[in-house]
Amino acid sequence: MRSVQRVLVTGAGGRIGRMLREHLPREGRELLLTDVVPVDAPGAQVLDVTDLRAVVAACAGVDAVVHLGGTPADVGWDEVVQTNVQGTYCVFEAARRAGVPRVVYASSNHAVGFRANAPELPDDVPMRPDTFYGVGKVVGEALGSLYHDRHGLDVVCLRIGTCYPEPPDFRSLSTWLSPGDAARLVDASLTAPHPGFRIVWGISRNTRRVWSLAGGAALGYHPQDDAEAYAYTVPPVEPVVEKAGREFVGRFSSL
């Protein structure tokens, strides 16, 4: 595969999209930014990912798609199906029709939220969603698997942890993905030769992490940031609360 040059980004107006707009560009790479609402950036386009015809047109001449678009929270089932499931199907199908060879899909730790945490928990641990949102991400991963096996697309699914400028709470000291590392992870997913179908944890090199970094390393992802640098800013919690919060992968599964 030749080096990625033109990258279509869906959901570019969201939190992670804004991070990637700042950190992902590099010489020789063109980001085609899209969102369902206007994005305040040069050349950005309004695109509804549930409109298959529009997504096919947006994919013309593109080397890869980074699919961030979708509802970012646990909402009602109908909205998850319409936006996250149907929208993700349209992205994969549009990539196939337009001849785009690679899709990087923003999955979530909530696809496996009811999995018990364990040291070096594998990237591709089988699904165990903790919300309707997590179910939608499971379907997205399954679509990625199908489009790789049946149509030959390279698909990298990123099970993103807690992606904010700084760790917002105690749990995120282990699950944080920094803006810089988010861009490094996506960059590795775009440039790794022939990744096939992969599922990779989206976390930084956190001192308190329990999820494995092996899958990312195999792609060439080498995180540089550690949530421990912010530990003093995060309010402490009672040991029993800390233990309960770390029992499962997902936040909602400990409620």
C-alpha positions in Angstrom: 0.0 0.0 0.0 1.3 3.4 -0.9 1.7 6.1 1.8 -1.6 7.6 2.9 -2.1 11.0 1.4 -5.8 11.9 1.4 -7.7 11.0 4.6 -11.4 11.5 5.1 -12.3 12.2 8.7 -15.9 11.9 9.8 -17.0 13.5 13.0 -14.2 16.1 12.7 -16.2 18.6 14.9 -16.3 16.3 17.9 -13.9 16.2 20.8 -11.5 13.6 19.3 -11.9 15.1 15.9 -10.7 18.5 17.1 -7.7 16.8 18.7 -6.8 15.0 15.5 -7.2 18.2 13.5 -4.5 19.7 15.6 -2.1 16.8 15.9 -2.6 14.5 12.9 -1.6 16.7 10.0 1.9 16.2 8.5 3.7 16.9 5.4 2.2 15.2 2.4 -1.1 14.4 4.2 -4.4 16.1 3.4 -7.3 15.8 5.9 -10.8 16.0 4.4 -12.8 17.1 7.4 -16.5 16.3 7.6 -19.3 16.4 10.2 -23.0 16.5 10.3 -22.8 20.1 11.5 -20.5 22.8 10.1 -16.9 22.6 11.2 -14.9 25.8 11.6 -11.9 24.7 9.5 -10.7 25.4 5.9 -12.3 23.1 3.4 -14.5 21.3 5.9 -17.7 19.8 4.5 -21.1 18.9 6.0 -21.7 15.2 5.7 -24.4 12.9 7.2 -22.8 9.5 7.5 -26.2 7.9 7.3 -26.5 9.2 3.7 -24.8 6.4 1.7 -24.7 8.2 -1.6 -23.1 11.3 0.0 -20.5 9.2 1.8 -19.6 7.4 -1.4 -19.1 10.8 -3.1 -17.0 12.0 -0.2 -14.8 8.9 -0.5 -13.8 9.5 -4.1 -10.1 9.7 -4.5 -9.5 9.0 -0.8 -6.7 6.8 0.6 -8.3 6.1 4.0 -11.2 6.9 6.2 -11.0 7.8 9.9 -14.5 7.2 11.1 -15.2 9.1 14.3 -18.8 10.2 13.4 -21.7 9.1 15.6 -23.5 9.7 18.8 -20.8 9.9 21.5 -22.9 8.9 24.5 -25.3 6.2 25.7 -28.6 7.3 24.2 -31.8 5.5 23.2 -31.7 2.4 21.1 -33.3 4.0 18.1 -30.6 6.7 17.9 -27.8 4.2 18.4 -29.1 2.1 15.5 -29.8 5.0 13.2 -26.6 7.0 13.8 -23.9 4.7 15.0 -24.9 1.4 13.4 -26.4 2.6 10.1 -23.8 5.4 9.8 -20.9 2.9 10.3 -22.4 0.6 7.8 -22.6 3.4 5.3 -18.9 4.3 5.9 -17.7 0.7 5.2 -19.9 0.3 2.3 -18.9 3.6 0.8 -15.3 2.8 1.2 -15.8 -0.5 -0.6 -17.7 1.1 -3.5 -15.2 3.9 -3.8 -12.2 1.6 -3.6 -10.8 3.1 -0.4 -8.4 0.5 0.9 -8.4 1.3 4.7 -10.8 2.3 7.4 -9.7 3.3 10.9 -12.8 2.9 13.1 -13.3 4.7 16.5 -14.6 1.9 18.7 -14.7 2.1 22.5 -13.9 0.3 25.7 -17.6 0.1 26.2 -17.7 -2.7 23.5 -16.2 -4.8 26.2 -17.3 -2.8 29.3 -18.5 -5.9 31.2 -15.2 -7.7 30.8 -13.3 -8.1 34.1 -10.1 -6.1 34.2 -6.9 -8.0 34.3 -3.2 -7.1 33.9 -2.3 -6.8 30.2 -5.9 -7.4 29.1 -5.6 -8.3 25.4 -6.6 -5.7 22.8 -9.0 -8.1 21.1 -10.8 -9.6 24.1 -14.2 -10.8 23.0 -17.2 -8.4 23.2 -19.1 -7.8 26.4 -20.8 -4.4 26.0 -22.1 -2.4 28.9 -24.5 0.0 27.2 -26.5 0.4 24.0 -23.6 2.6 22.9 -21.3 -0.3 23.5 -23.5 -2.6 21.5 -23.3 -0.1 18.6 -19.5 -0.3 18.8 -19.6 -4.1 18.8 -21.6 -4.0 15.6 -19.1 -1.6 14.1 -16.3 -3.9 14.9 -18.2 -6.8 13.4 -18.8 -4.8 10.2 -15.1 -4.1 10.0 -14.4 -7.8 10.3 -16.9 -8.6 7.6 -15.6 -5.9 5.2 -12.0 -7.1 5.7 -12.8 -10.8 5.2 -15.3 -10.4 2.4 -13.9 -7.4 0.5 -10.3 -7.1 1.5 -10.4 -3.7 3.3 -7.7 -3.1 5.9 -9.6 -2.2 9.1 -8.2 -1.0 12.4 -10.7 -0.7 15.3 -9.6 1.5 18.2 -11.1 0.6 21.5 -10.6 4.1 22.9 -10.3 4.6 26.6 -10.8 8.1 28.1 -9.7 10.7 25.5 -9.5 14.2 27.0 -6.8 16.8 27.2 -6.2 15.7 30.8 -7.4 12.8 32.9 -10.8 13.9 34.2 -11.2 11.5 37.1 -9.5 8.7 39.1 -10.5 5.9 36.7 -8.9 7.7 33.8 -5.4 7.5 35.4 -5.4 4.0 33.9 -7.6 4.6 30.8 -6.5 8.0 29.6 -5.6 8.6 25.9 -3.8 11.9 25.5 -4.5 14.1 22.4 -0.9 13.6 21.2 -1.1 9.8 21.7 -4.5 9.7 20.0 -2.9 11.2 16.9 0.1 8.8 17.2 -2.3 5.9 17.3 -4.3 7.0 14.3 -1.1 7.8 12.4 0.2 4.3 13.1 -3.2 2.8 12.0 -3.0 4.7 8.8 0.6 3.9 7.9 1.1 0.3 9.2 1.7 -1.9 6.1 -1.2 -4.4 5.5 -2.7 -4.5 9.0 -5.6 -6.7 7.9 -8.3 -6.6 10.6 -7.1 -5.4 14.0 -8.6 -4.4 17.3 -6.3 -2.2 19.4 -6.7 -0.5 22.8 -6.6 3.3 22.6 -4.7 4.3 25.7 -1.5 6.2 26.6 1.5 4.7 28.4 -0.1 5.1 31.8 1.6 3.9 34.9 -1.7 2.5 36.2 -2.9 0.9 33.0 -4.1 -2.7 32.9 -4.9 -2.9 29.2 -2.2 -4.2 26.9 -0.2 -2.0 24.6 1.0 -5.0 22.5 -1.6 -4.5 19.7 -0.6 -0.9 19.2 3.1 -1.7 19.3 2.5 -4.2 16.5 1.2 -1.4 14.3 4.0 1.0 15.3 2.2 2.9 18.0 4.5 4.0 20.7 2.6 6.3 23.2 4.6 9.0 25.0 2.2 10.3 27.6 1.4 9.1 31.1 -1.7 10.1 33.1 0.4 9.9 36.3 1.7 13.4 35.5 -1.8 14.6 36.4 -2.4 12.3 39.4 -2.1 15.2 41.9 -5.0 17.0 40.1 -7.4 14.1 40.4 -9.4 13.9 43.7 -8.6 10.7 45.6 -11.3 8.1 46.2 -11.9 5.6 48.9 -10.1 2.3 48.4 -13.4 0.3 48.1 -14.6 2.8 45.5 -11.3 2.5 43.6 -11.5 -1.3 43.6 -15.1 -1.3 42.3 -14.3 1.2 39.6 -11.4 -0.9 38.4 -13.2 -4.3 38.5 -14.6 -4.0 35.0 -13.3 -2.4 31.8 -16.2 0.1 31.4 -17.3 2.9 33.6 -21.0 2.1 33.3 -20.6 -1.6 34.3 -19.5 -0.5 37.8 -22.6 1.7 38.5 
